[in-house]
Amino acid sequence: MAGYKELKVWQCGMQITRSVYRVTADFPKEEIYGLTSQLRRCAVSIPSNIAEGHARDSRKELARFVSIARGSLAELETQLLIAEDLEFGDREQIRALLDLTNEEGRMLTGFRRSLDAN
């Protein structure tokens, strides 16, 4: 198996993380310890769990960490919807980010299925 940095699912997770940091930079300052921090932690968790699972040298462990990444992604999507409802950040950037999370979700699901099949 390729190194985790070559995995498209990890690369997309990194892109999501960068985008979350950019979007949350414009959030109200009083949210720095609230929604801003929570969104950033969720985003960072996605590629981090893929990398950690890959380093475990076991398909079973990798599959477990991919599932954890999927959970972090669902949490991130929910928090982005909350931010959108509260009119924090740029609506178009949040919508684009939600599109990216949908793509990442499909990749994580497919990756998990491929690990379970082998």
C-alpha positions as a Markdown table, in Angstrom:
| # | Residue | x | y | z |
|---|---|---|---|---|
| 1 | Met | 0.0 | 0.0 | 0.0 |
| 2 | Ala | 1.2 | 3.5 | -0.8 |
| 3 | Gly | 2.3 | 5.9 | 1.9 |
| 4 | Tyr | -0.6 | 7.8 | 3.5 |
| 5 | Lys | 0.5 | 11.1 | 1.8 |
| 6 | Glu | -0.2 | 9.5 | -1.6 |
| 7 | Leu | -3.8 | 8.6 | -0.6 |
| 8 | Lys | -6.3 | 10.9 | -2.2 |
| 9 | Val | -8.6 | 10.5 | 0.9 |
| 10 | Trp | -5.7 | 11.9 | 3.1 |
| 11 | Gln | -5.0 | 14.7 | 0.6 |
| 12 | Cys | -8.7 | 15.7 | 0.5 |
| 13 | Gly | -8.7 | 15.7 | 4.3 |
| 14 | Met | -5.7 | 18.1 | 4.3 |
| 15 | Gln | -7.6 | 20.4 | 1.8 |
| 16 | Ile | -10.6 | 20.4 | 4.1 |
| 17 | Thr | -8.4 | 21.3 | 7.1 |
| 18 | Arg | -6.9 | 24.3 | 5.2 |
| 19 | Ser | -10.3 | 25.4 | 4.1 |
| 20 | Val | -11.7 | 25.2 | 7.6 |
| 21 | Tyr | -8.9 | 27.3 | 9.0 |
| 22 | Arg | -9.6 | 29.9 | 6.2 |
| 23 | Val | -13.3 | 30.0 | 6.8 |
| 24 | Thr | -13.1 | 30.2 | 10.6 |
| 25 | Ala | -10.6 | 33.1 | 10.4 |
| 26 | Asp | -13.7 | 35.3 | 9.8 |
| 27 | Phe | -15.8 | 33.9 | 12.6 |
| 28 | Pro | -16.7 | 36.2 | 15.5 |
| 29 | Lys | -13.9 | 36.5 | 18.0 |
| 30 | Glu | -16.1 | 35.3 | 20.8 |
| 31 | Glu | -16.3 | 31.9 | 19.1 |
| 32 | Ile | -12.5 | 31.3 | 19.2 |
| 33 | Tyr | -13.0 | 28.8 | 22.1 |
| 34 | Gly | -16.3 | 27.6 | 20.8 |
| 35 | Leu | -17.3 | 26.7 | 17.3 |
| 36 | Thr | -14.0 | 27.9 | 15.7 |
| 37 | Ser | -12.0 | 25.6 | 17.9 |
| 38 | Gln | -14.4 | 22.7 | 17.5 |
| 39 | Leu | -14.4 | 23.0 | 13.7 |
| 40 | Arg | -10.6 | 23.1 | 13.5 |
| 41 | Arg | -10.2 | 20.1 | 15.8 |
| 42 | Cys | -12.7 | 18.0 | 13.8 |
| 43 | Ala | -11.0 | 19.0 | 10.5 |
| 44 | Val | -7.5 | 18.2 | 11.8 |
| 45 | Ser | -8.8 | 14.8 | 13.1 |
| 46 | Ile | -9.7 | 13.6 | 9.6 |
| 47 | Pro | -6.3 | 13.4 | 7.9 |
| 48 | Ser | -4.6 | 12.7 | 11.3 |
| 49 | Asn | -6.7 | 9.5 | 11.8 |
| 50 | Ile | -6.0 | 8.3 | 8.3 |
| 51 | Ala | -2.2 | 8.8 | 8.9 |
| 52 | Glu | -2.3 | 7.2 | 12.3 |
| 53 | Gly | -4.3 | 4.2 | 11.1 |
| 54 | His | -1.9 | 3.8 | 8.1 |
| 55 | Ala | 1.1 | 3.8 | 10.5 |
| 56 | Arg | -0.4 | 0.9 | 12.5 |
| 57 | Asp | 0.6 | -1.6 | 9.8 |
| 58 | Ser | -2.7 | -3.5 | 10.1 |
| 59 | Arg | -5.7 | -3.4 | 7.7 |
| 60 | Lys | -8.0 | -3.9 | 10.7 |
| 61 | Glu | -6.4 | -1.0 | 12.6 |
| 62 | Leu | -6.5 | 1.2 | 9.5 |
| 63 | Ala | -10.2 | 0.4 | 9.0 |
| 64 | Arg | -10.9 | 1.4 | 12.6 |
| 65 | Phe | -9.1 | 4.7 | 12.2 |
| 66 | Val | -10.9 | 5.4 | 8.8 |
| 67 | Ser | -14.2 | 4.9 | 10.7 |
| 68 | Ile | -13.0 | 7.4 | 13.3 |
| 69 | Ala | -12.1 | 9.9 | 10.5 |
| 70 | Arg | -15.7 | 9.4 | 9.1 |
| 71 | Gly | -17.1 | 10.2 | 12.5 |
| 72 | Ser | -15.0 | 13.4 | 12.7 |
| 73 | Leu | -16.2 | 14.3 | 9.2 |
| 74 | Ala | -19.9 | 13.9 | 10.2 |
| 75 | Glu | -19.2 | 16.1 | 13.2 |
| 76 | Leu | -17.5 | 18.7 | 11.0 |
| 77 | Glu | -20.4 | 18.7 | 8.6 |
| 78 | Thr | -22.9 | 19.3 | 11.4 |
| 79 | Gln | -20.9 | 22.1 | 12.8 |
| 80 | Leu | -20.5 | 23.8 | 9.4 |
| 81 | Leu | -24.3 | 23.7 | 9.1 |
| 82 | Ile | -24.6 | 25.3 | 12.5 |
| 83 | Ala | -22.1 | 28.0 | 11.4 |
| 84 | Glu | -24.1 | 28.6 | 8.3 |
| 85 | Asp | -27.4 | 28.8 | 10.2 |
| 86 | Leu | -25.8 | 31.3 | 12.6 |
| 87 | Glu | -24.5 | 33.3 | 9.6 |
| 88 | Phe | -20.8 | 32.9 | 10.7 |
| 89 | Gly | -18.3 | 33.1 | 7.9 |
| 90 | Asp | -18.8 | 33.4 | 4.2 |
| 91 | Arg | -21.8 | 31.4 | 3.0 |
| 92 | Glu | -20.3 | 30.5 | -0.4 |
| 93 | Gln | -17.1 | 29.2 | 1.2 |
| 94 | Ile | -19.1 | 27.1 | 3.7 |
| 95 | Arg | -21.2 | 25.7 | 0.8 |
| 96 | Ala | -18.0 | 24.8 | -1.1 |
| 97 | Leu | -16.6 | 23.2 | 2.0 |
| 98 | Leu | -19.7 | 21.2 | 2.5 |
| 99 | Asp | -19.4 | 19.9 | -1.1 |
| 100 | Leu | -15.8 | 18.9 | -0.3 |
| 101 | Thr | -16.9 | 17.1 | 2.8 |
| 102 | Asn | -19.4 | 15.1 | 0.7 |
| 103 | Glu | -16.6 | 14.1 | -1.6 |
| 104 | Glu | -14.4 | 13.1 | 1.4 |
| 105 | Gly | -17.3 | 11.1 | 2.8 |
| 106 | Arg | -17.6 | 9.1 | -0.4 |
| 107 | Met | -13.9 | 8.4 | -0.4 |
| 108 | Leu | -13.8 | 7.4 | 3.2 |
| 109 | Thr | -16.7 | 5.0 | 2.7 |
| 110 | Gly | -15.1 | 3.5 | -0.3 |
| 111 | Phe | -11.8 | 3.2 | 1.4 |
| 112 | Arg | -13.4 | 1.5 | 4.4 |
| 113 | Arg | -15.2 | -1.0 | 2.1 |
| 114 | Ser | -12.0 | -1.8 | 0.2 |
| 115 | Leu | -10.2 | -2.5 | 3.5 |
| 116 | Asp | -13.1 | -4.8 | 4.7 |
| 117 | Ala | -13.1 | -6.7 | 1.4 |
| 118 | Asn | -9.5 | -7.7 | 1.7 |
